[in-house]
Amino acid sequence: MISLTTPDLLFWFVLLFSVIVFILSYIRFFSYSGFKIIIFLRGTALILVLLLFLNPKIDIKRKESKSLVWQIFIDKSLSMRYYKQPSSSAYLSGIISFLDQLKQSDVQMDVYSFGSQLDTVGKVSDLGLNSGSTNLGHVFRKMDDNKRKRIAGAVIFTDGQINQGSLPSSFDLKPTFPIHIIGVGDTIPMIDLAVQSIDAPPVVVKGEKIDLDVLISSLGNISERINVTLFHGDRLIGSKVINVSGHGGKDRVRFRVEPATVGETSYRVQVSALADEINIQNNRQIVRIHILKDKYRIAMLTGAPNYNTSILKHYIGENQKYELDHFVYGKDGFSPDIKSFWEKKYQLIIFDNHPVTQNEHDWKSFNRIFAKKLISHQSGFTIISGPESLPATISSYLNLMNLEIKKPILMSGNQTEWNFTKEWVNLFAFQGIEWALEENINLPPLASGIETTTSEQFILAEYNVSGVNVPLLVAGEKKSMRYIFWSSPDMFSLHYKLQGSNQSKLLRDMWNIMFGWLMKTGGNKEFFFRTDKNSYQQGEAILLTGKPTLSTTIVMNDGIVNLFSDGNKISVKPLSFDLESKEYKSRFWASQSGQIEYTVEINQNEESYVIGRGSFDVEESQIELNHVFLNDSPLKIISQKTDGEFRYWENRHSLVDLINPKTKSESYVQRAVLHENIWIMVSILILLTSEWILRRRVGLM
């Protein structure tokens, strides 16, 4: 078929004019024999040039027959090695025999292996059955990529144990080409027992009884009594016998324990191994729990009773976990005797208006001993200024906090405006401190007191005078000792002036938060996170659980879990708060082997804070060994929806007759554009050259 560009009227006018001029120019030469050929050549060249102006295109329809390729996919996962029928060697030799029959029928094939990833296969006999997981999604993505290519169909050898990637229900199964599946293995699962998970709170208080809910899974044809044991370290602390029914059943066992030690403790759960069990690595698991103290001892030394004293005692007495020893200095020394103070261990020591002038000399000599007591007992330390507190009396103890007395900017005792700083919000980010974030909070002025220099401490509150900021409340940490210094002598006035206002509990909340921080009642942390097991296999589900240590902690609604391997970030997972259990939870898959570290970030006031860190181990995947049987149901669905056939391994050769060489005829149009054809240009050039030669011979040039 020839197609031409439709010219406009100007073209036809020029064409008609050119033809008339051509005829009139050569009409008188037609009678001469030598000129007829010259006129013919010139006319032909002119016609070709005019034809090119019409941009002619010639479309030629053609047909071509192409051979189609069958794609063969071979499951190389670890589970294929553990079947008795076929054995691993029989599996590979059976596939080789199957492929040889197809080659004899001149079937064109592309052979691939799949497991955790897809690879091309050179020699089937060299194929290693060692992939840690089965991802059938790789197979379907490969077929989708090649749908427009020469594919006759596909044959898949697999046991259908899909433990990574997409499930078959998510595949786009259409009868574009047949997918035949050969199911490998026994339909009865091989025997396996596993400690599936251990449900326990991530943090508890010493003396509380806690339940460890253990989930035991059993596969295969099992009907036995097994022993489930619980160890604390190497000590057996519990044992229970249960009946397991197998066939994918799950049984729960509950142990109740009462932790007696403070800090991180671990419990190990084990189930007895069965005679024919092929994977015993999942028969034990360890869970770690953080144990907090149930009682905290506080010593308060009052150099001279003042209005702050009763308020502090009241705040401490409200918390049942606090035990207070109060030493008051009088004419005859401390009451009760200060000797018991030096003998006991305290989590917090408070200097209330102490030392004073009357005992200044003695306590200067005690400075070195007191410092050793703080360090050895890892006690928190607080100095609260009072009316009798003088720079000279407390300077040596401020030095323990790396604070130095400086020349005052404010006149001592003047009522001065003050406010919380951003460092308060940063240090106690999740402690229910909404009042500290209010810009228009109405805080009564406080009397200025002793002024100190600061270096690396947190300035939690400060006086504001004409743009000059002077520290009021300072906190810091030195060699694991946490400390706080309150410089105003009339702290009590804040308590009374706020009564009846919206901030009536402000001072109490402040000290409750600071007491908890000083004594590390959360074990150095405000949140504890842990995984439901200590080790996983690649492809296994992981549950990360977190819990705040203090009841005042703000409940947040969103966060993320950053996962790292060898210092490199490998993934980010969402974190959510479970309103029912009052715990933070994140679920994700163990995708990479090795030690995986994680950090937990949570958001507050458009700021991001890291509130938890930890790690867990992921072993080279043995998850294949948890389900060693032919899962034929999804495989039959796949073959049925794609107009393919499903065969068990022993009937595999019956598929050979269904796999034949296929060709596909494709029609296509070959287009020739004349003005792009070099032979047209050559023809015009030959015509013009021939005409020029003839003209010379007849003497026209």
Secondary structure, 3 states (H helix, E strand, C coil): CEECCCCCHHHHHHHHHHHHHHHHHHHHHCCCHHHHHHHHHHHHHHHHHHHHHCCCEEEEEEEEEEECEEEEEEECEHHHHCCCCCCHHHHHHHHHHHHHHHHHCCCCEEEEEECCCEEECCCHHHCCCCECCCCCHHHHHHHHHCCCCCEEEEEEEECCCCCCCCCHHHCCCCCCCCEEEEECCCCCCCCEEEEEEEECCCEEECCCCEEEEEEEEEECCCCEEEEEEEEECCEEEEEEEEEECCCCEEEEEEEEECCCCCEEEEEEEEECCCCCCCCCHHHEEEEEEEEECCCEEEEEEECCCCHHHHHHHHHHHCCCCEEEEEEEEECCEEECCCHHHHHCCCCEEEEECCCCHHHHHHHHHCHHHHHHHHHHHCCEEEEECCCCCCHHHHHHHHHHHCCEECCCCCCCCCEECEEECHHHHHHCCCCCCHHHHCCCCCCCCEECCCCEECCCCEEEEEEEECCEEEEEEEEEEECCEEEEEECCCCHHHHHHHCCCCCCCCHHHHHHHHHHHHHHCCCCCCCEEEEECCCEEECCCEEEEEEEECCCCCCCCCCEEEEEEECCEEEEEEEEEEECCCCEEEEEEECCCCEEEEEEEEEEECCEEEEEEEEEEEEECCCHHHHCCCCCHHHHHHHHHHCCCCEEEHHHHHHHHHHCCCCEEEEEEEEEEEHHHCHHHHHHHHHHHHHHHHHHHHCCCC
